[in-house]
């Protein structure tokens, strides 16, 4: 008899549990899918590479690296802000932010220009980034 009572009590518990089980909640606030542009992704990873190479270069130079950073502070400030805006605009799909990032890369290019150093890598890196971000923004679909 105890087996039958255990069976009945287990059966009652299972029926109570089945009544309390709720269907899985479907996510209502699903984030909208923002398509990514290959050009913008390439520009973002190139910018990160440029900044990391520049950081390693200045650390390797020691005191001369600090002097280099002192001369390029406006270029680096614009470049870092533009890279953050590029990441934000690419993830959110906001074309206005991407255009602002392109303009800041252009300002960074002007800040890095040195007439006595014709083949400045700082100038050309900003020129390439401004061009890539502008072309990527123009061809970007489904932006706000």
JOQUI-V355361 format. One line per field, one symbol per residue. ss: DSSP state (2 for helix, 1 for strand, 0 for the rest). phi: phi as a letter, one per 30 degrees, with the letter a starting at -180 (. if undefined). psi: psi as a letter, one per 30 degrees, with the letter a starting at -180 (. if undefined). A space follows every 50 residues. Layout:
ss = ???
phi = ???
psi = ???
This chain:
ss = 02222222222222222222000000000000000002222222222222 22222222222022222222202222222222222222222200222222 22222222222000000000222222222222222222000000
phi = .ddddddddddddddddddddcdddddccddddcdccddddddddddddd dddddddddddidddddddddcddedddddddddddddddddicdddddd dddddddddddcdbddcdcdddddddddddddddddddddchdd
psi = eeeeeeeeeeeeeeeeeeefkllkkkjfhkkkkjkkkeeeeeeeeeeeee eeeeeeeeeefbefeeeeeefgeeeeeeeeeeeeeeeeeeefhjeeeeee eeeeeeeeeeffkjffjehkfeeeeeeeeeeeeeeeeefklhl.
